[in-house]
Amino acid sequence: MLLRQLFDKESSTYTYLVADPVSGDAALIDPVKEQFDRDLTLLRELGLTLRWVLETHVHADHVTAAGALRERTGAKTAASATGAPCVDVPLADGDTVTVGAVSIRAIATPGHTDDGMCFLANGHVFTGDTLLIRGCGRADFQNGNPSQLYHSITQVLFALPSDTIVCPAHDYKGNMRSSIGEEIAHNPRVSGKSEAEFVVIMNGLNLPKPAKIDVAVPANKACGNV
């Protein structure tokens, strides 16, 4: 499997390119509108054909490039069936999409938002905002739910093999990747915490509203068409 981690500085968003180097088929996970040209250039340089654009959830902090990439390349868009209605393929837990010989499995992980979905491919799990490196996404908008988030992290993601590489959608401290085993041991939000303790932590964050939420959410429900 060919894997590239790409970064948008303004939103601290990681976009992931997953591809089969033999067939040249590729998928982009959580692309950012402002990085449209960068991502197309990389695909062209590596001789890859974009087949899928996958979204981990309807983002509140940036506008997706999914619709623009679909229009330019003919790739199909896919995300949780409870998320953006604009996607070509609504996904349920356990569904798979393929890029050549690489199988990408959808894992439903609601809690940060009600449409949270992670993607598992070749020992890597792309966790969106559900599980971050030594943290997790907030749960106070877009039908987020701290109890659901706790379950998604501790019962679903933490059930994966401990050496599974964690590839989050964001990082604000310069971290690039982790592992399930590391997060079980060292994630301060959940390690050694009961569900009740986690809910208290999450309900007490008192974070400001994401700056772009009023623009990003409706745009992302339309695959980035503002």
C-alpha positions as CSV (number, residue, x, y, z in Angstrom):
1,M,0.0,0.0,0.0
2,L,1.2,3.5,-0.9
3,L,0.5,6.0,1.8
4,R,1.1,9.8,1.9
5,Q,0.2,12.1,4.8
6,L,-0.6,15.7,3.6
7,F,-1.1,18.8,5.8
8,D,-3.3,21.9,5.6
9,K,-1.7,24.5,7.9
10,E,-4.7,26.8,8.4
11,S,-7.0,24.1,9.7
12,S,-4.3,21.6,11.0
13,T,-6.0,19.0,8.8
14,Y,-4.3,15.8,7.7
15,T,-5.4,14.5,4.3
16,Y,-4.3,11.0,3.4
17,L,-3.6,9.5,0.0
18,V,-4.0,5.7,0.0
19,A,-3.2,3.8,-3.2
20,D,-2.3,0.5,-4.7
21,P,1.0,1.1,-6.5
22,V,0.4,-1.8,-8.9
23,S,-2.9,-0.8,-10.3
24,G,-2.4,2.9,-9.7
25,D,-5.8,3.3,-8.1
26,A,-6.1,5.7,-5.2
27,A,-8.3,7.2,-2.6
28,L,-8.1,10.5,-0.7
29,I,-9.4,10.8,2.8
30,D,-10.5,14.2,4.1
31,P,-9.3,16.5,1.4
32,V,-9.3,20.3,1.9
33,K,-10.6,22.6,-0.7
34,E,-7.6,25.0,-0.5
35,Q,-5.3,22.0,-1.3
36,F,-7.1,20.9,-4.4
37,D,-4.2,21.7,-6.8
38,R,-1.6,20.2,-4.5
39,D,-3.5,16.9,-4.3
40,L,-4.1,16.7,-8.0
41,T,-0.4,17.5,-8.7
42,L,0.7,14.7,-6.4
43,L,-1.7,12.2,-8.0
44,R,-0.3,13.1,-11.4
45,E,3.3,13.0,-10.3
46,L,2.8,9.5,-8.8
47,G,0.9,8.3,-11.8
48,L,-2.2,7.5,-9.8
49,T,-5.9,7.5,-10.7
50,L,-8.3,8.8,-8.0
51,R,-11.1,6.4,-7.6
52,W,-12.5,7.4,-4.2
53,V,-12.8,10.5,-2.0
54,L,-13.7,9.4,1.6
55,E,-14.9,11.7,4.4
56,T,-14.6,10.7,8.1
57,H,-17.5,13.1,8.9
58,V,-19.0,16.5,8.0
59,H,-16.2,18.8,9.1
60,A,-16.8,22.1,10.8
61,D,-13.3,23.6,10.5
62,H,-12.7,23.5,6.7
63,V,-14.5,23.0,3.4
64,T,-13.9,19.7,1.7
65,A,-12.6,19.3,-1.8
66,A,-14.7,16.2,-2.4
67,G,-17.1,17.7,-4.9
68,A,-14.4,19.5,-6.8
69,L,-12.3,16.3,-7.0
70,R,-15.3,14.3,-8.1
71,E,-16.0,16.8,-10.9
72,R,-12.4,16.9,-12.1
73,T,-11.5,13.2,-11.9
74,G,-14.7,11.2,-11.9
75,A,-13.9,9.7,-8.5
76,K,-16.8,8.5,-6.3
77,T,-17.4,10.2,-3.0
78,A,-18.3,8.1,0.1
79,A,-19.1,8.8,3.7
80,S,-21.4,7.7,6.5
81,A,-25.0,7.2,5.5
82,T,-26.0,9.6,8.3
83,G,-23.7,12.3,7.0
84,A,-23.5,14.4,3.8
85,P,-26.4,13.5,1.5
86,C,-24.4,14.6,-1.5
87,V,-22.1,11.5,-1.6
88,D,-22.3,8.9,-4.3
89,V,-22.0,6.0,-1.9
90,P,-23.4,6.1,1.7
91,L,-21.5,3.8,3.9
92,A,-22.5,1.6,6.8
93,D,-20.3,0.0,9.4
94,G,-18.3,-2.9,7.8
95,D,-18.7,-1.7,4.2
96,T,-15.6,-1.8,2.1
97,V,-14.3,0.2,-0.8
98,T,-11.2,-1.0,-2.8
99,V,-8.4,0.7,-4.6
100,G,-6.8,-2.0,-6.6
101,A,-5.7,-4.7,-4.2
102,V,-6.1,-2.4,-1.2
103,S,-9.4,-2.9,0.8
104,I,-10.6,0.0,3.0
105,R,-13.1,-0.9,5.6
106,A,-15.6,1.6,7.1
107,I,-16.0,1.6,10.9
108,A,-18.9,3.5,12.4
109,T,-17.6,5.7,15.3
110,P,-20.2,8.3,16.2
111,G,-19.7,10.6,19.1
112,H,-17.6,13.6,17.9
113,T,-20.5,14.0,15.4
114,D,-23.3,11.6,14.7
115,D,-21.8,10.6,11.3
116,G,-18.3,9.8,12.5
117,M,-16.6,7.0,10.5
118,C,-13.1,5.7,10.6
119,F,-11.4,3.8,7.8
120,L,-9.1,0.7,8.2
121,A,-6.6,-0.3,5.6
122,N,-3.5,-2.5,5.9
123,G,-2.8,-2.0,9.5
124,H,-3.6,1.8,9.5
125,V,-6.8,3.3,10.9
126,F,-7.8,6.8,9.7
127,T,-9.6,8.1,12.7
128,G,-10.9,11.5,11.7
129,D,-11.7,13.5,14.8
130,T,-12.8,10.5,16.8
131,L,-9.4,9.6,18.1
132,L,-6.5,12.1,18.0
133,I,-3.0,11.6,19.2
134,R,-3.2,11.9,23.0
135,G,-6.7,13.4,22.7
136,C,-10.0,13.2,20.9
137,G,-12.5,15.4,19.1
138,R,-15.0,17.5,21.0
139,A,-18.6,16.3,21.3
140,D,-20.7,19.5,21.7
141,F,-22.1,20.1,18.2
142,Q,-23.5,18.3,15.1
143,N,-25.4,15.8,17.4
144,G,-22.2,14.9,19.2
145,N,-22.5,12.7,22.3
146,P,-19.7,12.1,24.9
147,S,-21.0,8.7,25.9
148,Q,-21.1,7.6,22.2
149,L,-17.6,8.9,21.7
150,Y,-16.3,7.0,24.7
151,H,-17.8,3.8,23.4
152,S,-16.4,4.4,19.9
153,I,-12.9,4.9,21.2
154,T,-12.7,2.3,24.0
155,Q,-14.9,-0.4,22.6
156,V,-14.4,-0.1,18.8
157,L,-11.1,1.5,18.1
158,F,-9.3,0.1,21.1
159,A,-10.4,-3.4,20.1
160,L,-8.1,-3.2,17.0
161,P,-4.7,-4.8,17.2
162,S,-2.4,-2.7,19.4
163,D,0.1,-2.2,16.6
164,T,-2.5,-0.6,14.3
165,I,-1.2,2.8,13.2
166,V,-3.4,5.7,14.2
167,C,-3.7,8.4,11.5
168,P,-5.9,11.3,12.8
169,A,-7.5,14.0,10.8
170,H,-6.0,16.8,12.9
171,D,-3.0,17.5,15.1
172,Y,-2.1,20.8,16.8
173,K,1.2,19.9,18.4
174,G,3.3,18.5,15.5
175,N,2.4,14.8,16.0
176,M,2.0,12.8,12.8
177,R,0.9,9.3,13.9
178,S,0.5,7.0,16.9
179,S,-0.7,3.5,17.5
180,I,-3.7,1.9,19.2
181,G,-1.4,0.5,21.9
182,E,0.1,3.9,22.6
183,E,-3.3,5.6,22.9
184,I,-4.7,2.9,25.2
185,A,-1.7,3.5,27.5
186,H,-1.2,7.2,27.2
187,N,-4.3,9.1,25.9
188,P,-5.2,11.3,28.8
189,R,-8.8,11.7,27.8
190,V,-9.6,8.0,28.1
191,S,-6.7,6.0,29.6
192,G,-7.8,4.8,33.0
193,K,-11.0,6.9,32.8
194,S,-14.5,5.6,33.3
195,E,-17.3,6.6,31.0
196,A,-18.7,8.9,33.7
197,E,-15.3,10.6,34.2
198,F,-14.9,11.0,30.4
199,V,-18.3,12.6,30.1
200,V,-17.4,15.1,32.9
201,I,-14.2,16.0,31.1
202,M,-15.9,16.5,27.7
203,N,-18.8,18.5,29.1
204,G,-16.4,20.8,30.9
205,L,-14.2,21.8,27.9
206,N,-16.0,25.0,27.2
207,L,-14.4,25.4,23.8
208,P,-15.3,28.3,21.5
209,K,-17.3,27.5,18.4
210,P,-15.2,26.6,15.4
211,A,-14.6,29.7,13.4
212,K,-15.7,28.3,10.1
213,I,-18.6,26.1,11.3
214,D,-21.4,28.3,9.8
215,V,-19.9,28.1,6.4
216,A,-18.2,24.7,6.5
217,V,-21.0,22.5,7.7
218,P,-23.6,23.5,5.0
219,A,-20.9,23.5,2.4
220,N,-19.7,20.0,3.4
221,K,-23.2,18.6,3.4
222,A,-23.1,19.6,-0.3
223,C,-19.6,18.0,-0.8
224,G,-17.9,21.4,-0.7
225,N,-20.1,23.4,-3.0
226,V,-20.6,26.7,-1.2
